[in-house]
C-alpha cells in the first residue's frame, strides 16, 4: 500500500479528482475524515505545511505540496513532478504609496516564510530584519510593524483590499508530487507507475 499525504482544501480535492480519473470510482474525504483507504492507496488529509514533514519522516511515501513549502522547509525529499495545481507566487508587498528602497541598510519584513525571505534578501545583498507572523500579515506595514511583507499571492486581491501592492515577485509556486527517499527505493516500481499515470493526466489537462 502507498500512503499519500494531501494538503487540506482545494489541492486535496483536485488531487483526488486526478486519482478518480486514473482509477475510476470516487475518491473523497467525508466530513472531517483524516484517513481515506481506497484499494492500494491510503490518503492522509493534513495541513499544507505538514505534508513534507509526513513525507520526510516516512509516515507517508509520497505527498502533494506547494513548492513554496518545500523551499521554505528545506527538507530532504525527492521532487517528482510539478502537478500544475494551485499556481501562485511568493511576492514582496508594500503599501500603495511606498516604494521598496533597496539602499536602506536594513529592511523590516513581516512573513511566515523566514528562509525564503532571508535567502532572497541575501541574494540581493540587502540587510533584512525578519519578523515572523502566522497570519494577517498584510496588517504589518499598515501599523508600522514592517516596511514590507513576503506572502503568497494568487490574484493579488487580498493585498489590494488592504491598501498594498506587489513590489517584486520572489518565486512561482505550484503543487508538486514529492517522495520519501527510502520509500522511493523500497517501492520504486509502485511510485513510478503512479507517477507516470499522474503525469499523463496533468499533461493532458494542461495541453
N, CA and C atoms as an extended XYZ file, in Angstrom:
621
Properties=species:S:1:pos:R:3:atomname:S:1:resname:S:1:resid:I:1 pbc="F F F"
N         0.839       -1.201        0.000 N   UNK     1
C         0.000        0.000        0.000 CA  UNK     1
C         0.876        1.254        0.000 C   UNK     1
N         0.472        2.225       -0.815 N   UNK     2
C         1.160        3.514       -0.832 CA  UNK     2
C         0.380        4.502        0.023 C   UNK     2
N         1.079        5.212        0.914 N   UNK     3
C         0.443        6.239        1.733 CA  UNK     3
C         0.776        7.612        1.152 C   UNK     3
N        -0.259        8.406        0.933 N   UNK     4
C        -0.126        9.678        0.224 CA  UNK     4
C        -0.657       10.809        1.105 C   UNK     4
N         0.190       11.774        1.445 N   UNK     5
C        -0.228       12.922        2.257 CA  UNK     5
C        -0.711       14.048        1.345 C   UNK     5
N        -1.921       14.522        1.611 N   UNK     6
C        -2.504       15.598        0.809 CA  UNK     6
C        -2.806       16.799        1.694 C   UNK     6
N        -2.604       18.016        1.159 N   UNK     7
C        -2.940       19.206        1.939 CA  UNK     7
C        -4.448       19.413        1.952 C   UNK     7
N        -4.996       19.845        3.077 N   UNK     8
C        -6.431       20.065        3.174 CA  UNK     8
C        -6.883       21.122        2.173 C   UNK     8
N        -8.134       21.017        1.732 N   UNK     9
C        -8.699       22.060        0.882 CA  UNK     9
C        -8.643       21.732       -0.596 C   UNK     9
N        -8.514       22.801       -1.380 N   UNK    10
C        -8.688       22.703       -2.832 CA  UNK    10
C        -7.688       21.758       -3.494 C   UNK    10
N        -6.417       21.793       -3.054 N   UNK    11
C        -5.396       20.944       -3.683 CA  UNK    11
C        -5.711       19.473       -3.448 C   UNK    11
N        -6.187       19.138       -2.238 N   UNK    12
C        -6.567       17.746       -1.950 CA  UNK    12
C        -7.687       17.309       -2.873 C   UNK    12
N        -8.701       18.162       -3.029 N   UNK    13
C        -9.840       17.820       -3.885 CA  UNK    13
C        -9.388       17.618       -5.331 C   UNK    13
N        -8.536       18.522       -5.822 N   UNK    14
C        -8.079       18.416       -7.212 CA  UNK    14
C        -7.204       17.177       -7.414 C   UNK    14
N        -6.406       16.833       -6.395 N   UNK    15
C        -5.558       15.638       -6.496 CA  UNK    15
C        -6.418       14.378       -6.504 C   UNK    15
N        -7.440       14.345       -5.643 N   UNK    16
C        -8.332       13.186       -5.609 CA  UNK    16
C        -9.108       13.051       -6.920 C   UNK    16
N        -9.413       14.180       -7.558 N   UNK    17
C       -10.057       14.136       -8.882 CA  UNK    17
C        -9.146       13.455       -9.902 C   UNK    17
N        -7.841       13.726       -9.795 N   UNK    18
C        -6.878       13.077      -10.702 CA  UNK    18
C        -6.879       11.566      -10.460 C   UNK    18
N        -6.899       11.148       -9.188 N   UNK    19
C        -6.953        9.719       -8.874 CA  UNK    19
C        -8.237        9.085       -9.388 C   UNK    19
N        -9.356        9.818       -9.265 N   UNK    20
C       -10.627        9.306       -9.770 CA  UNK    20
C       -10.560        9.112      -11.282 C   UNK    20
N        -9.885       10.047      -11.947 N   UNK    21
C        -9.741        9.957      -13.406 CA  UNK    21
C        -8.874        8.754      -13.799 C   UNK    21
N        -7.833        8.489      -13.014 N   UNK    22
C        -6.917        7.388      -13.329 CA  UNK    22
C        -7.555        6.033      -13.022 C   UNK    22
N        -8.154        5.918      -11.856 N   UNK    23
C        -8.580        4.600      -11.366 CA  UNK    23
C       -10.091        4.383      -11.403 C   UNK    23
N       -10.867        5.417      -11.760 N   UNK    24
C       -12.313        5.293      -11.704 CA  UNK    24
C       -12.773        5.300      -10.255 C   UNK    24
N       -14.080        5.326      -10.057 N   UNK    25
C       -14.579        5.357       -8.686 CA  UNK    25
C       -14.463        6.741       -8.094 C   UNK    25
N       -14.899        6.861       -6.853 N   UNK    26
C       -14.932        8.168       -6.205 CA  UNK    26
C       -13.928        8.216       -5.061 C   UNK    26
N       -13.012        9.162       -5.141 N   UNK    27
C       -12.017        9.370       -4.095 CA  UNK    27
C       -12.375       10.667       -3.377 C   UNK    27
N       -12.842       10.578       -2.130 N   UNK    28
C       -13.120       11.819       -1.400 CA  UNK    28
C       -13.136       11.574        0.099 C   UNK    28
N       -12.624       12.585        0.813 N   UNK    29
C       -12.711       12.560        2.273 CA  UNK    29
C       -14.123       12.962        2.674 C   UNK    29
N       -14.708       12.222        3.613 N   UNK    30
C       -16.050       12.556        4.100 CA  UNK    30
C       -15.930       13.389        5.377 C   UNK    30
N       -16.578       14.548        5.380 N   UNK    31
C       -16.603       15.384        6.580 CA  UNK    31
C       -15.218       15.698        7.105 C   UNK    31
N       -14.969       15.332        8.360 N   UNK    32
C       -13.684       15.627        9.000 CA  UNK    32
C       -12.730       14.443        8.944 C   UNK    32
N       -13.007       13.516        8.061 N   UNK    33
C       -12.174       12.322        7.914 CA  UNK    33
C       -10.718       12.692        7.609 C   UNK    33
N        -9.789       12.041        8.290 N   UNK    34
C        -8.360       12.340        8.104 CA  UNK    34
C        -7.637       11.245        7.340 C   UNK    34
N        -8.219       10.042        7.307 N   UNK    35
C        -7.604        8.922        6.588 CA  UNK    35
C        -8.636        8.332        5.630 C   UNK    35
N        -8.233        8.131        4.388 N   UNK    36
C        -9.098        7.532        3.377 CA  UNK    36
C        -8.364        6.350        2.755 C   UNK    36
N        -8.891        5.144        2.932 N   UNK    37
C        -8.306        3.944        2.320 CA  UNK    37
C        -9.105        3.586        1.074 C   UNK    37
N        -8.402        3.534       -0.061 N   UNK    38
C        -9.038        3.164       -1.333 CA  UNK    38
C        -8.117        2.195       -2.062 C   UNK    38
N        -8.504        0.923       -2.081 N   UNK    39
C        -7.710       -0.063       -2.797 CA  UNK    39
C        -6.287       -0.122       -2.273 C   UNK    39
N        -5.333        0.149       -3.148 N   UNK    40
C        -3.913        0.076       -2.794 CA  UNK    40
C        -3.374        1.380       -2.214 C   UNK    40
N        -4.270        2.322       -1.950 N   UNK    41
C        -3.822        3.647       -1.513 CA  UNK    41
C        -4.430        4.044       -0.176 C   UNK    41
N        -3.638        4.701        0.638 N   UNK    42
C        -4.120        5.345        1.862 CA  UNK    42
C        -3.793        6.831        1.751 C   UNK    42
N        -4.823        7.662        1.848 N   UNK    43
C        -4.643        9.113        1.774 CA  UNK    43
C        -4.748        9.714        3.174 C   UNK    43
N        -3.828       10.636        3.483 N   UNK    44
C        -3.854       11.375        4.749 CA  UNK    44
C        -4.226       12.819        4.442 C   UNK    44
N        -5.172       13.361        5.194 N   UNK    45
C        -5.631       14.732        4.982 CA  UNK    45
C        -4.995       15.615        6.058 C   UNK    45
N        -3.928       16.334        5.710 N   UNK    46
C        -3.155       17.077        6.717 CA  UNK    46
C        -2.974       18.542        6.300 C   UNK    46
N        -2.531       19.356        7.223 N   UNK    47
C        -2.265       20.770        6.904 CA  UNK    47
C        -1.176       20.865        5.847 C   UNK    47
N        -1.336       21.842        4.967 N   UNK    48
C        -0.382       22.064        3.885 CA  UNK    48
C         1.066       22.068        4.376 C   UNK    48
N         1.318       22.835        5.451 N   UNK    49
C         2.687       22.979        5.967 CA  UNK    49
C         3.257       21.649        6.470 C   UNK    49
N         2.370       20.713        6.832 N   UNK    50
C         2.825       19.454        7.440 CA  UNK    50
C         3.088       18.343        6.433 C   UNK    50
N         2.610       18.508        5.209 N   UNK    51
C         2.759       17.431        4.209 CA  UNK    51
C         4.212       16.973        4.055 C   UNK    51
N         5.171       17.891        3.814 N   UNK    52
C         6.542       17.421        3.610 CA  UNK    52
C         7.143       16.778        4.857 C   UNK    52
N         6.659       17.146        6.042 N   UNK    53
C         7.161       16.526        7.273 CA  UNK    53
C         6.720       15.066        7.344 C   UNK    53
N         5.443       14.813        7.026 N   UNK    54
C         4.954       13.422        6.988 CA  UNK    54
C         5.756       12.604        5.978 C   UNK    54
N         6.089       13.236        4.846 N   UNK    55
C         6.841       12.520        3.803 CA  UNK    55
C         8.294       12.324        4.224 C   UNK    55
N         8.927       13.359        4.746 N   UNK    56
C        10.345       13.242        5.108 CA  UNK    56
C        10.566       12.164        6.166 C   UNK    56
N         9.638       12.084        7.133 N   UNK    57
C         9.804       11.119        8.215 CA  UNK    57
C         9.221        9.739        7.891 C   UNK    57
N         8.688        9.581        6.678 N   UNK    58
C         8.267        8.253        6.236 CA  UNK    58
C         6.883        7.824        6.673 C   UNK    58
N         6.104        8.730        7.309 N   UNK    59
C         4.722        8.391        7.647 CA  UNK    59
C         3.857        8.375        6.390 C   UNK    59
N         4.317        9.057        5.365 N   UNK    60
C         3.707        8.983        4.035 CA  UNK    60
C         4.821        8.684        3.035 C   UNK    60
N         4.508        7.864        2.034 N   UNK    61
C         5.502        7.541        0.998 CA  UNK    61
C         5.665        8.702        0.027 C   UNK    61
N         4.535        9.283       -0.340 N   UNK    62
C         4.557       10.416       -1.262 CA  UNK    62
C         3.572       11.468       -0.750 C   UNK    62
N         3.637       12.667       -1.337 N   UNK    63
C         2.745       13.732       -0.912 CA  UNK    63
C         2.601       14.770       -2.001 C   UNK    63
N         1.633       15.651       -1.800 N   UNK    64
C         1.408       16.754       -2.732 CA  UNK    64
C         1.462       18.044       -1.919 C   UNK    64
N         2.351       18.947       -2.311 N   UNK    65
C         2.528       20.180       -1.528 CA  UNK    65
C         3.135       21.269       -2.406 C   UNK    65
N         2.867       22.519       -2.031 N   UNK    66
C         3.364       23.652       -2.806 CA  UNK    66
C         4.881       23.760       -2.781 C   UNK    66
N         5.434       24.209       -3.900 N   UNK    67
C         6.892       24.395       -3.998 CA  UNK    67
C         7.381       25.397       -2.959 C   UNK    67
N         6.540       26.381       -2.613 N   UNK    68
C         6.926       27.366       -1.590 CA  UNK    68
C         7.180       26.688       -0.244 C   UNK    68
N         6.349       25.697        0.101 N   UNK    69
C         6.514       24.991        1.381 CA  UNK    69
C         7.783       24.136        1.348 C   UNK    69
N         8.018       23.456        0.217 N   UNK    70
C         9.230       22.633        0.061 CA  UNK    70
C        10.475       23.511        0.207 C   UNK    70
N        10.458       24.665       -0.465 N   UNK    71
C        11.605       25.575       -0.447 CA  UNK    71
C        11.829       26.137        0.952 C   UNK    71
N        10.734       26.527        1.613 N   UNK    72
C        10.834       27.123        2.944 CA  UNK    72
C        11.361       26.123        3.962 C   UNK    72
N        10.897       24.883        3.894 N   UNK    73
C        11.265       23.904        4.918 CA  UNK    73
C        12.619       23.244        4.664 C   UNK    73
N        13.138       23.376        3.433 N   UNK    74
C        14.479       22.858        3.093 CA  UNK    74
C        14.627       21.392        3.521 C   UNK    74
N        13.611       20.573        3.209 N   UNK    75
C        13.600       19.184        3.659 CA  UNK    75
C        14.291       18.260        2.668 C   UNK    75
N        14.648       17.096        3.173 N   UNK    76
C        15.398       16.120        2.385 CA  UNK    76
C        14.427       15.121        1.756 C   UNK    76
N        13.761       15.563        0.689 N   UNK    77
C        12.791       14.705       -0.003 CA  UNK    77
C        13.099       14.722       -1.504 C   UNK    77
N        12.404       13.876       -2.254 N   UNK    78
C        12.592       13.827       -3.703 CA  UNK    78
C        11.413       14.539       -4.374 C   UNK    78
N        11.711       15.524       -5.232 N   UNK    79
C        10.662       16.176       -6.013 CA  UNK    79
C        10.438       15.367       -7.289 C   UNK    79
N         9.219       14.915       -7.506 N   UNK    80
C         8.938       14.055       -8.652 CA  UNK    80
C         8.301       14.792       -9.825 C   UNK    80
N         7.328       15.674       -9.519 N   UNK    81
C         6.515       16.210      -10.615 CA  UNK    81
C         5.832       17.511      -10.206 C   UNK    81
N         5.861       18.493      -11.118 N   UNK    82
C         5.044       19.690      -10.950 CA  UNK    82
C         3.628       19.342      -11.405 C   UNK    82
N         2.672       19.326      -10.469 N   UNK    83
C         1.310       18.940      -10.812 CA  UNK    83
C         0.492       20.097      -11.382 C   UNK    83
N         1.082       21.282      -11.396 N   UNK    84
C         0.466       22.458      -12.032 CA  UNK    84
C        -0.881       22.811      -11.412 C   UNK    84
N        -1.032       22.515      -10.131 N   UNK    85
C        -2.234       22.888       -9.376 CA  UNK    85
C        -1.875       23.997       -8.396 C   UNK    85
N        -2.872       24.818       -8.044 N   UNK    86
C        -2.657       25.839       -7.016 CA  UNK    86
C        -1.545       26.801       -7.356 C   UNK    86
N        -1.507       27.223       -8.608 N   UNK    87
C        -0.428       28.142       -9.007 CA  UNK    87
C        -0.543       29.470       -8.275 C   UNK    87
N         0.604       29.963       -7.828 N   UNK    88
C         0.650       31.246       -7.134 CA  UNK    88
C         2.081       31.760       -7.178 C   UNK    88
N         2.299       32.905       -6.566 N   UNK    89
C         3.644       33.471       -6.467 CA  UNK    89
C         3.943       33.779       -5.004 C   UNK    89
N         5.221       33.777       -4.661 N   UNK    90
C         5.659       34.346       -3.389 CA  UNK    90
C         6.190       35.740       -3.737 C   UNK    90
N         5.594       36.751       -3.128 N   UNK    91
C         5.901       38.129       -3.532 CA  UNK    91
C         6.159       39.030       -2.331 C   UNK    91
N         6.842       40.148       -2.631 N   UNK    92
C         7.045       41.199       -1.634 CA  UNK    92
C         5.924       42.216       -1.802 C   UNK    92
N         5.238       42.528       -0.696 N   UNK    93
C         4.164       43.516       -0.738 CA  UNK    93
C         4.512       44.721        0.109 C   UNK    93
N         4.117       45.900       -0.383 N   UNK    94
C         4.346       47.153        0.361 CA  UNK    94
C         3.096       48.026        0.243 C   UNK    94
N         3.032       49.067        1.064 N   UNK    95
C         1.898       49.985        0.979 CA  UNK    95
C         1.868       50.653       -0.399 C   UNK    95
N         0.642       50.949       -0.871 N   UNK    96
C         0.474       51.529       -2.213 CA  UNK    96
C         1.320       52.766       -2.436 C   UNK    96
N         1.450       53.587       -1.383 N   UNK    97
C         2.164       54.864       -1.550 CA  UNK    97
C         3.678       54.725       -1.385 C   UNK    97
N         4.141       53.525       -1.030 N   UNK    98
C         5.576       53.312       -0.789 CA  UNK    98
C         6.294       52.769       -2.021 C   UNK    98
N         7.612       52.897       -2.004 N   UNK    99
C         8.481       52.206       -2.968 CA  UNK    99
C         9.468       51.392       -2.149 C   UNK    99
N         9.897       50.272       -2.699 N   UNK   100
C        10.860       49.427       -1.986 CA  UNK   100
C        12.250       50.043       -2.133 C   UNK   100
N        12.838       50.429       -1.036 N   UNK   101
C        14.129       51.133       -1.058 CA  UNK   101
C        15.253       50.126       -0.766 C   UNK   101
N        15.876       49.626       -1.833 N   UNK   102
C        16.935       48.620       -1.687 CA  UNK   102
C        18.225       49.211       -1.114 C   UNK   102
N        18.279       50.547       -1.023 N   UNK   103
C        19.505       51.169       -0.500 CA  UNK   103
C        19.494       51.267        1.028 C   UNK   103
N        18.340       50.976        1.642 N   UNK   104
C        18.263       51.029        3.115 CA  UNK   104
C        19.218       50.003        3.716 C   UNK   104
N        19.865       50.337        4.836 N   UNK   105
C        20.787       49.370        5.441 CA  UNK   105
C        20.069       48.123        5.949 C   UNK   105
N        18.811       48.280        6.333 N   UNK   106
C        18.044       47.145        6.839 CA  UNK   106
C        16.567       47.343        6.490 C   UNK   106
N        15.961       46.345        5.888 N   UNK   107
C        14.537       46.416        5.577 CA  UNK   107
C        13.798       45.476        6.531 C   UNK   107
N        12.764       46.002        7.187 N   UNK   108
C        11.966       45.173        8.102 CA  UNK   108
C        10.870       44.465        7.299 C   UNK   108
N        10.867       43.134        7.366 N   UNK   109
C         9.913       42.341        6.576 CA  UNK   109
C         9.143       41.394        7.496 C   UNK   109
N         7.822       41.442        7.409 N   UNK   110
C         6.965       40.509        8.150 CA  UNK   110
C         6.577       39.352        7.222 C   UNK   110
N         6.694       38.133        7.738 N   UNK   111
C         6.397       36.963        6.890 CA  UNK   111
C         6.312       35.703        7.738 C   UNK   111
N         5.697       34.673        7.174 N   UNK   112
C         5.815       33.349        7.796 CA  UNK   112
C         6.862       32.526        7.042 C   UNK   112
N         7.394       33.077        5.931 N   UNK   113
C         8.373       32.376        5.096 CA  UNK   113
C         9.767       32.925        5.386 C   UNK   113
N        10.301       32.537        6.523 N   UNK   114
C        11.546       33.117        7.012 CA  UNK   114
C        12.732       32.761        6.115 C   UNK   114
N        12.860       31.500        5.722 N   UNK   115
C        14.022       31.063        4.939 CA  UNK   115
C        14.009       31.624        3.523 C   UNK   115
N        12.839       31.589        2.886 N   UNK   116
C        12.726       32.159        1.531 CA  UNK   116
C        13.082       33.636        1.554 C   UNK   116
N        12.575       34.343        2.558 N   UNK   117
C        12.831       35.787        2.670 CA  UNK   117
C        14.314       36.061        2.914 C   UNK   117
N        14.896       35.341        3.872 N   UNK   118
C        16.308       35.546        4.196 CA  UNK   118
C        17.190       35.289        2.971 C   UNK   118
N        16.907       34.190        2.265 N   UNK   119
C        17.726       33.833        1.095 CA  UNK   119
C        17.604       34.874       -0.013 C   UNK   119
N        16.393       35.380       -0.217 N   UNK   120
C        16.182       36.340       -1.302 CA  UNK   120
C        16.907       37.652       -1.018 C   UNK   120
N        16.795       38.137        0.205 N   UNK   121
C        17.459       39.401        0.541 CA  UNK   121
C        18.979       39.226        0.590 C   UNK   121
N        19.438       38.046        0.994 N   UNK   122
C        20.884       37.772        0.962 CA  UNK   122
C        21.389       37.791       -0.475 C   UNK   122
N        20.596       37.214       -1.388 N   UNK   123
C        20.943       37.209       -2.815 CA  UNK   123
C        21.041       38.636       -3.355 C   UNK   123
N        20.205       39.520       -2.811 N   UNK   124
C        20.228       40.931       -3.218 CA  UNK   124
C        21.304       41.713       -2.457 C   UNK   124
N        21.970       41.052       -1.495 N   UNK   125
C        22.976       41.689       -0.638 CA  UNK   125
C        22.397       42.880        0.117 C   UNK   125
N        21.177       42.682        0.626 N   UNK   126
C        20.496       43.718        1.393 CA  UNK   126
C        20.201       43.165        2.790 C   UNK   126
N        20.463       43.965        3.815 N   UNK   127
C        20.168       43.546        5.184 CA  UNK   127
C        18.666       43.447        5.404 C   UNK   127
N        18.250       42.437        6.148 N   UNK   128
C        16.820       42.264        6.391 CA  UNK   128
C        16.590       41.919        7.859 C   UNK   128
N        15.587       42.532        8.421 N   UNK   129
C        15.167       42.229        9.782 CA  UNK   129
C        13.815       41.520        9.658 C   UNK   129
N        13.793       40.203        9.883 N   UNK   130
C        12.587       39.410        9.638 CA  UNK   130
C        11.750       39.296       10.908 C   UNK   130
N        10.480       39.630       10.761 N   UNK   131
C         9.522       39.498       11.856 CA  UNK   131
C         8.581       38.357       11.492 C   UNK   131
N         8.616       37.266       12.249 N   UNK   132
C         7.788       36.106       11.904 CA  UNK   132
C         6.365       36.288       12.423 C   UNK   132
N         5.412       36.192       11.503 N   UNK   133
C         3.995       36.228       11.849 CA  UNK   133
C         3.335       34.959       11.317 C   UNK   133
N         2.175       34.627       11.858 N   UNK   134
C         1.479       33.400       11.453 CA  UNK   134
C         0.180       33.672       10.706 C   UNK   134
N        -0.264       34.910       10.687 N   UNK   135
C        -1.498       35.241        9.985 CA  UNK   135
C        -1.686       36.742        9.925 C   UNK   135
N        -2.651       37.177        9.087 N   UNK   136
C        -2.950       38.614        8.910 CA  UNK   136
C        -1.680       39.411        8.659 C   UNK   136
N        -0.830       38.877        7.792 N   UNK   137
C         0.482       39.502        7.536 CA  UNK   137
C         0.326       40.882        6.909 C   UNK   137
N        -0.772       41.073        6.136 N   UNK   138
C        -0.993       42.363        5.463 CA  UNK   138
C        -1.086       43.525        6.445 C   UNK   138
N        -1.413       43.218        7.696 N   UNK   139
C        -1.568       44.278        8.704 CA  UNK   139
C        -0.235       44.941        9.056 C   UNK   139
N         0.857       44.198        8.955 N   UNK   140
C         2.152       44.666        9.465 CA  UNK   140
C         2.610       46.012        8.892 C   UNK   140
N         2.582       46.219        7.558 N   UNK   141
C         3.014       47.531        7.047 CA  UNK   141
C         2.031       48.645        7.397 C   UNK   141
N         0.763       48.291        7.569 N   UNK   142
C        -0.269       49.302        7.816 CA  UNK   142
C        -0.132       49.930        9.193 C   UNK   142
N         0.434       49.186       10.139 N   UNK   143
C         0.575       49.708       11.508 CA  UNK   143
C         2.028       49.990       11.867 C   UNK   143
N         2.916       49.960       10.854 N   UNK   144
C         4.311       50.325       11.077 CA  UNK   144
C         5.179       49.236       11.683 C   UNK   144
N         4.667       47.989       11.738 N   UNK   145
C         5.468       46.891       12.275 CA  UNK   145
C         6.587       46.513       11.307 C   UNK   145
N         6.326       46.669        9.996 N   UNK   146
C         7.318       46.276        8.980 CA  UNK   146
C         7.250       47.215        7.790 C   UNK   146
N         8.356       47.256        7.038 N   UNK   147
C         8.378       48.044        5.793 CA  UNK   147
C         7.662       47.296        4.674 C   UNK   147
N         7.714       45.963        4.747 N   UNK   148
C         7.188       45.139        3.652 CA  UNK   148
C         6.761       43.786        4.210 C   UNK   148
N         6.059       43.023        3.380 N   UNK   149
C         5.717       41.650        3.738 CA  UNK   149
C         6.192       40.727        2.626 C   UNK   149
N         6.367       39.464        2.959 N   UNK   150
C         6.559       38.418        1.942 CA  UNK   150
C         5.464       37.402        2.171 C   UNK   150
N         4.654       37.159        1.127 N   UNK   151
C         3.495       36.289        1.295 CA  UNK   151
C         3.119       35.649       -0.039 C   UNK   151
N         2.225       34.665        0.055 N   UNK   152
C         1.667       34.017       -1.131 CA  UNK   152
C         0.688       34.974       -1.805 C   UNK   152
N         0.784       35.086       -3.121 N   UNK   153
C        -0.158       35.900       -3.895 CA  UNK   153
C        -0.765       35.023       -4.991 C   UNK   153
N        -2.086       34.895       -4.966 N   UNK   154
C        -2.767       34.167       -6.052 CA  UNK   154
C        -3.323       35.157       -7.063 C   UNK   154
N        -4.249       36.007       -6.626 N   UNK   155
C        -4.823       37.008       -7.531 CA  UNK   155
C        -4.367       38.420       -7.173 C   UNK   155
N        -3.833       38.584       -5.959 N   UNK   156
C        -3.437       39.919       -5.502 CA  UNK   156
C        -4.567       40.676       -4.827 C   UNK   156
N        -5.774       40.077       -4.785 N   UNK   157
C        -6.937       40.806       -4.246 CA  UNK   157
C        -6.795       41.094       -2.749 C   UNK   157
N        -6.198       40.151       -1.993 N   UNK   158
C        -6.059       40.375       -0.540 CA  UNK   158
C        -5.169       41.580       -0.274 C   UNK   158
N        -4.067       41.673       -1.031 N   UNK   159
C        -3.193       42.844       -0.865 CA  UNK   159
C        -3.929       44.122       -1.253 C   UNK   159
N        -4.595       44.104       -2.407 N   UNK   160
C        -5.288       45.313       -2.879 CA  UNK   160
C        -6.349       45.773       -1.880 C   UNK   160
N        -7.084       44.809       -1.323 N   UNK   161
C        -8.140       45.158       -0.365 CA  UNK   161
C        -7.569       45.803        0.902 C   UNK   161
N        -6.292       45.573        1.157 N   UNK   162
C        -5.658       46.121        2.358 CA  UNK   162
C        -4.678       47.251        2.049 C   UNK   162
N        -4.821       47.854        0.866 N   UNK   163
C        -4.005       49.019        0.531 CA  UNK   163
C        -2.552       48.706        0.250 C   UNK   163
N        -2.284       47.455       -0.183 N   UNK   164
C        -0.916       47.053       -0.511 CA  UNK   164
C        -0.797       46.736       -1.994 C   UNK   164
N         0.460       46.731       -2.463 N   UNK   165
C         0.729       46.343       -3.859 CA  UNK   165
C         1.928       45.410       -3.880 C   UNK   165
N         2.045       44.654       -4.952 N   UNK   166
C         3.202       43.776       -5.134 CA  UNK   166
C         4.373       44.611       -5.633 C   UNK   166
N         5.466       44.588       -4.877 N   UNK   167
C         6.660       45.340       -5.276 CA  UNK   167
C         7.577       44.483       -6.133 C   UNK   167
N         7.599       43.191       -5.845 N   UNK   168
C         8.514       42.297       -6.566 CA  UNK   168
C         8.097       40.847       -6.308 C   UNK   168
N         8.219       40.013       -7.347 N   UNK   169
C         7.953       38.580       -7.188 CA  UNK   169
C         9.253       37.857       -6.854 C   UNK   169
N         9.181       36.951       -5.880 N   UNK   170
C        10.355       36.177       -5.476 CA  UNK   170
C        10.419       34.845       -6.225 C   UNK   170
N         9.280       34.132       -6.289 N   UNK   171
C         9.280       32.822       -6.958 CA  UNK   171
C         7.859       32.444       -7.362 C   UNK   171
N         7.771       31.564       -8.356 N   UNK   172
C         6.500       30.943       -8.723 CA  UNK   172
C         6.358       29.663       -7.916 C   UNK   172
N         5.121       29.333       -7.578 N   UNK   173
C         4.880       28.100       -6.839 CA  UNK   173
C         3.660       27.390       -7.408 C   UNK   173
N         3.664       26.069       -7.296 N   UNK   174
C         2.502       25.244       -7.617 CA  UNK   174
C         2.687       23.938       -6.868 C   UNK   174
N         1.645       23.129       -6.817 N   UNK   175
C         1.712       21.876       -6.069 CA  UNK   175
C         2.621       20.868       -6.775 C   UNK   175
N         3.500       20.244       -5.996 N   UNK   176
C         4.426       19.239       -6.524 CA  UNK   176
C         4.180       17.885       -5.863 C   UNK   176
N         4.414       16.844       -6.635 N   UNK   177
C         4.404       15.478       -6.095 CA  UNK   177
C         5.802       15.200       -5.557 C   UNK   177
N         5.875       14.818       -4.272 N   UNK   178
C         7.174       14.557       -3.633 CA  UNK   178
C         7.192       13.140       -3.061 C   UNK   178
N         8.386       12.620       -2.811 N   UNK   179
C         8.508       11.254       -2.287 CA  UNK   179
C         9.529       11.199       -1.161 C   UNK   179
N         9.287       10.295       -0.216 N   UNK   180
C        10.265        9.964        0.811 CA  UNK   180
C        11.406        9.192        0.151 C   UNK   180
N        12.642        9.504        0.518 N   UNK   181
C        13.796        8.876       -0.150 CA  UNK   181
C        13.821        7.360        0.025 C   UNK   181
N        13.575        6.878        1.245 N   UNK   182
C        13.593        5.424        1.477 CA  UNK   182
C        12.452        4.734        0.737 C   UNK   182
N        11.269        5.350        0.774 N   UNK   183
C        10.115        4.783        0.065 CA  UNK   183
C        10.388        4.713       -1.430 C   UNK   183
N        11.066        5.749       -1.941 N   UNK   184
C        11.321        5.811       -3.379 CA  UNK   184
C        12.141        4.600       -3.835 C   UNK   184
N        13.065        4.163       -2.995 N   UNK   185
C        13.874        2.994       -3.369 CA  UNK   185
C        13.172        1.684       -3.010 C   UNK   185
N        12.459        1.656       -1.873 N   UNK   186
C        11.795        0.422       -1.440 CA  UNK   186
C        10.558        0.116       -2.288 C   UNK   186
N         9.871        1.172       -2.743 N   UNK   187
C         8.618        0.992       -3.502 CA  UNK   187
C         8.711        1.673       -4.870 C   UNK   187
N         9.896        1.611       -5.437 N   UNK   188
C        10.171        2.393       -6.648 CA  UNK   188
C         9.204        2.071       -7.788 C   UNK   188
N         8.926        0.790       -8.010 N   UNK   189
C         8.057        0.413       -9.134 CA  UNK   189
C         6.653        0.991       -8.956 C   UNK   189
N         6.106        0.877       -7.724 N   UNK   190
C         4.757        1.390       -7.475 CA  UNK   190
C         4.706        2.906       -7.622 C   UNK   190
N         5.722        3.567       -7.055 N   UNK   191
C         5.740        5.032       -7.104 CA  UNK   191
C         5.898        5.527       -8.536 C   UNK   191
N         6.782        4.913       -9.284 N   UNK   192
C         6.996        5.363      -10.664 CA  UNK   192
C         5.801        5.049      -11.556 C   UNK   192
N         5.126        3.928      -11.295 N   UNK   193
C         3.925        3.591      -12.074 CA  UNK   193
C         2.843        4.655      -11.834 C   UNK   193
N         2.684        5.040      -10.562 N   UNK   194
C         1.701        6.071      -10.231 CA  UNK   194
C         2.118        7.423      -10.793 C   UNK   194
N         3.403        7.734      -10.675 N   UNK   195
C         3.946        8.984      -11.216 CA  UNK   195
C         3.615        9.118      -12.706 C   UNK   195
N         3.814        8.043      -13.466 N   UNK   196
C         3.554        8.090      -14.913 CA  UNK   196
C         2.079        8.356      -15.198 C   UNK   196
N         1.190        7.720      -14.417 N   UNK   197
C        -0.253        7.915      -14.623 CA  UNK   197
C        -0.655        9.344      -14.294 C   UNK   197
N        -0.134        9.874      -13.171 N   UNK   198
C        -0.460       11.254      -12.785 CA  UNK   198
C         0.092       12.228      -13.829 C   UNK   198
N         1.308       11.974      -14.279 N   UNK   199
C         1.951       12.850      -15.268 CA  UNK   199
C         1.116       12.925      -16.549 C   UNK   199
N         0.589       11.786      -16.979 N   UNK   200
C        -0.235       11.742      -18.193 CA  UNK   200
C        -1.484       12.602      -18.034 C   UNK   200
N        -2.144       12.493      -16.870 N   UNK   201
C        -3.357       13.295      -16.628 CA  UNK   201
C        -3.009       14.777      -16.556 C   UNK   201
N        -1.956       15.127      -15.825 N   UNK   202
C        -1.550       16.529      -15.665 CA  UNK   202
C        -1.257       17.152      -17.034 C   UNK   202
N        -0.515       16.416      -17.862 N   UNK   203
C        -0.139       16.953      -19.181 CA  UNK   203
C        -1.362       17.073      -20.101 C   UNK   203
N        -2.287       16.121      -19.997 N   UNK   204
C        -3.484       16.190      -20.854 CA  UNK   204
C        -4.380       17.366      -20.456 C   UNK   204
N        -4.432       17.665      -19.146 N   UNK   205
C        -5.247       18.781      -18.668 CA  UNK   205
C        -4.625       20.127      -19.031 C   UNK   205
N        -3.309       20.148      -19.118 N   UNK   206
C        -2.602       21.421      -19.334 CA  UNK   206
C        -2.381       21.719      -20.811 C   UNK   206
N        -2.693       20.744      -21.656 N   UNK   207
C        -2.402       20.949      -23.087 CA  UNK   207
C        -3.524       21.728      -23.773 C   UNK   207
